[in-house]
């Protein structure tokens, strides 16, 4: 396959992945990374760096809009940004270490671990649905109260300002550390875990959780991408078509999502994730058995 054919093949693949992901309401980084690692022979370090770049690019674009409208909770972004970013960078450094020192064993373990994570995420999406629109906060813990993390946002559907409280910030900090590490290590973005943490653990309204998640990912994963870039993971011939295709797919997907049944596409994505997860586990076990 020549460079031109390679460019357009991966442009089409990444565009299709992101288009389906947008319609289903799921981030494209996780699907991109799992499919590429499960069904291609491209080095996993390059795939993970590119997957994280794709996840970050969409979040950075959306973050400006969410901050401008006041929908993202800037206090929680500042509160969670430090642990999330620090552990995302640690995850990216660990990815570089595994790639340089563990060779084929590292490739096998990364695929096996990611396969398990993808299956767990698919089960989470299938069981939890899309989250709780406006969770009820019955008790605000001491740390959250001192930090004053509750805010307000304009709810256009109600034509009024909605005030809300949040809770469980000590637990959320630990989760942000783990999410950041996994995001940096596997190059899968973090929306799949960030939104449930903000919505179901800290009890933010679903809209605020989604907006705050985009800002956090845009800030934290950008730092992790630099570590992949320094490690030589961003191969231009692969990263350029995938990034362009992802952006085009997001634009096309957002335009046609109003015409299709998102629920059907969501179940299609869940099926894809189960298939990719199973494939990754099989490939990981197979590679380990040949060592």
C-alpha positions in Angstrom: 0.0 0.0 0.0 1.5 3.4 -1.1 1.4 6.5 1.1 -1.6 8.0 -0.7 -3.6 4.9 -0.4 -2.6 4.5 3.3 -3.6 8.1 3.9 -7.1 7.8 2.5 -7.7 4.3 4.0 -7.1 5.5 7.5 -8.9 8.8 6.8 -12.0 6.8 6.0 -11.6 4.4 8.9 -11.2 7.2 11.5 -14.0 9.2 10.0 -16.4 6.3 10.2 -15.4 5.5 13.8 -15.9 9.1 15.0 -19.1 9.5 13.1 -20.7 6.4 14.7 -19.3 7.4 18.1 -20.8 10.9 18.0 -24.2 9.6 17.0 -24.0 7.1 19.9 -22.9 9.7 22.4 -19.6 8.0 23.1 -16.0 9.4 22.8 -14.2 8.2 19.7 -10.7 7.7 21.4 -11.6 4.4 23.2 -13.2 2.9 20.1 -10.4 4.0 17.8 -7.6 2.7 20.0 -9.2 -0.7 20.7 -10.1 -1.4 17.1 -6.7 -0.3 15.8 -4.8 -2.4 18.4 -7.1 -5.4 17.9 -7.3 -5.6 14.1 -4.1 -4.0 12.8 -0.4 -4.8 13.2 0.6 -1.1 13.9 2.8 -0.7 16.9 0.5 -0.1 20.0 2.6 2.9 21.2 1.9 4.7 17.9 -1.8 3.8 18.1 -2.1 5.0 21.7 -0.4 8.3 21.1 -2.7 8.9 18.0 -5.8 7.8 20.0 -5.0 10.3 22.8 -4.4 13.0 20.2 -7.9 12.3 18.7 -9.6 12.3 22.1 -7.9 15.6 23.0 -8.6 17.5 19.8 -12.3 17.1 20.1 -12.3 18.1 23.8 -10.2 21.2 23.2 -12.6 22.5 20.5 -15.6 21.8 22.7 -14.0 23.2 25.9 -14.0 26.8 24.6 -17.8 26.6 23.9 -18.6 25.1 27.3 -16.5 27.6 29.2 -17.9 30.5 27.2 -21.5 29.5 28.0 -20.7 28.8 31.7 -21.9 25.3 31.4 -18.7 23.7 32.6 -18.1 23.9 36.4 -14.7 25.8 36.5 -14.3 25.1 40.2 -14.4 21.4 39.7 -12.2 21.7 36.6 -9.5 23.5 38.8 -10.1 21.0 41.6 -9.8 17.9 39.5 -7.4 19.2 36.9 -4.2 18.8 38.9 -4.6 15.1 39.9 -6.0 14.1 36.5 -3.3 15.8 34.5 -0.5 14.6 36.8 -1.6 11.0 36.5 -2.3 11.2 32.8 1.3 12.3 32.3 2.5 9.4 34.6 0.4 7.0 32.5 2.0 8.4 29.3 5.5 8.0 30.9 4.7 4.4 31.8 3.5 3.8 28.2 6.9 5.0 27.0 8.7 2.8 29.6 6.8 -0.3 28.6 7.4 0.4 24.9 11.1 0.8 25.3 11.9 -1.9 27.9 9.4 -4.7 27.7 9.3 -5.4 23.9 6.8 -8.1 22.7 5.8 -8.9 26.3 4.8 -5.3 26.8 2.8 -5.3 23.6 0.9 -8.4 24.6 0.2 -7.1 28.1 -1.1 -3.8 26.8 -3.5 -5.5 24.4 -4.7 -7.9 27.1 -5.2 -5.2 29.7 -7.0 -2.9 27.2 -9.2 -5.7 26.1 -10.4 -6.2 29.7 -11.0 -2.5 30.1 -13.0 -2.3 26.9 -15.2 -5.1 27.9 -15.8 -3.5 31.4 -16.6 -0.2 29.7 -19.1 -1.8 27.4 -20.8 -3.5 30.4 -20.9 -0.1 32.2 -22.5 1.7 29.2 -25.0 -1.2 28.7 -26.0 -1.2 32.4 -25.8 2.4 33.3 -27.3 3.9 30.2 -26.6 7.6 29.7 -26.6 8.7 33.4 -28.9 10.7 35.6 -30.2 14.0 34.2 -30.4 15.9 37.6 -29.1 13.8 40.5 -30.4 14.5 44.0 -27.8 15.6 46.5 -28.9 14.6 50.0 -25.7 15.4 51.8 -22.7 17.6 51.0 -19.4 16.5 52.6 -17.2 18.8 54.6 -14.4 19.2 52.0 -16.9 19.9 49.1 -18.6 22.5 51.3 -15.4 24.2 52.2 -14.3 24.3 48.5 -17.7 25.6 47.4 -17.8 23.4 44.4 -21.5 23.9 43.8 -22.4 26.4 41.1 -25.3 27.3 38.7 -25.9 27.2 35.0 -28.5 28.5 32.5 -30.9 25.8 31.5 -32.3 26.8 28.1 -35.1 24.1 28.2 -36.4 25.6 31.5 -35.6 29.2 30.6 -34.0 29.8 34.0 -30.8 29.5 36.1 -30.4 26.1 37.8 -28.4 26.0 41.0 -26.9 22.7 42.0 -24.7 21.1 44.8 -22.1 18.4 44.5 -20.7 15.8 46.9 -18.1 13.1 47.5 -15.2 15.1 46.2 -12.6 13.1 48.3 -13.7 9.8 46.6 -13.8 11.6 43.2 -10.1 12.7 43.5 -9.0 9.1 43.8 -11.1 8.2 40.8 -9.7 11.1 38.8 -6.1 9.9 39.5 -7.0 6.4 38.2 -8.8 7.7 35.2 -6.0 10.0 34.3 -3.4 7.1 34.6 -5.5 4.8 32.4 -6.1 7.6 29.8 -2.4 8.3 29.5 -1.3 4.7 29.5 -3.7 3.3 27.0 -4.4 6.5 24.9 -8.2 6.1 25.2 -9.3 9.5 26.4 -11.4 9.6 29.5 -15.0 10.6 28.7 -16.2 7.0 29.2 -15.2 7.3 32.9 -15.1 11.0 33.6 -18.8 11.7 32.9 -20.0 8.8 35.2 -17.7 10.0 37.9 -18.9 13.6 37.7 -22.6 12.6 37.3 -23.0 9.5 39.5 -20.3 10.0 42.1 -20.1 13.8 42.5 -23.8 14.1 41.5 -23.4 16.9 38.9 -26.3 17.5 36.5 -25.6 15.4 33.3 -25.1 18.5 31.1 -22.6 20.0 33.5 -20.8 16.7 33.9 -20.4 16.3 30.1 -19.2 19.9 29.7 -16.8 19.8 32.6 -15.5 16.4 31.3 -14.6 18.0 28.0 -12.6 20.8 29.6 -10.8 18.4 31.9 -9.8 16.1 29.1 -8.8 19.0 26.9 -6.4 20.3 29.6 -5.1 17.0 31.1 -4.7 14.8 28.1 -2.9 17.6 26.2 0.0 17.3 28.7 0.0 13.5 28.2 0.1 13.9 24.4 3.3 15.8 24.7 4.9 12.8 26.4 3.9 10.6 23.4 5.2 13.2 21.0 8.6 13.3 22.8 8.7 9.5 22.7 8.2 9.5 18.9 4.7 8.0 19.0 3.0 10.5 16.7 3.9 9.3 13.2 2.7 12.0 10.8 1.6 9.6 8.0 -0.7 7.8 10.5 -1.7 10.6 12.8 -2.6 13.2 10.1 -5.3 11.2 8.3 -6.7 9.8 11.6 -7.0 13.3 13.1 -8.5 14.8 10.0 -10.9 11.9 9.6 -11.9 12.2 13.3 -12.8 15.9 12.9 -14.7 15.2 9.7 -16.5 12.3 11.3 -17.5 14.5 14.3 -18.9 17.2 12.0 -20.9 14.7 9.8 -22.1 12.7 12.8 -23.4 15.8 14.6 -25.4 16.7 11.5 -27.0 13.4 10.9 -27.6 12.3 14.6 -30.9 14.2 14.6 -32.2 11.9 11.8 -31.2 8.5 13.2 -32.2 6.6 16.3 -29.2 7.1 18.6 -30.2 4.1 20.7 -29.8 1.7 17.9 -26.3 3.1 17.1 -25.4 3.0 20.8 -26.1 -0.8 20.8 -24.1 -1.1 17.7 -21.1 0.6 19.4 -21.5 -1.7 22.4 -21.4 -4.7 20.1 -18.3 -3.3 18.4 -16.7 -2.8 21.8 -17.4 -6.3 22.9 -15.9 -7.6 19.7 -12.8 -5.4 19.9 -12.3 -6.3 23.6 -12.6 -10.0 22.9 -10.2 -9.7 20.0 -7.6 -7.7 22.1 -7.7 -10.4 24.9 -7.2 -13.2 22.3 -4.4 -11.4 20.7 -2.8 -10.6 24.0 -3.0 -14.2 25.2 -1.7 -15.5 21.9 1.3 -13.2 22.0 2.1 -14.2 25.6 1.9 -17.9 24.7 4.5 -17.5 22.0 7.1 -15.8 24.2 
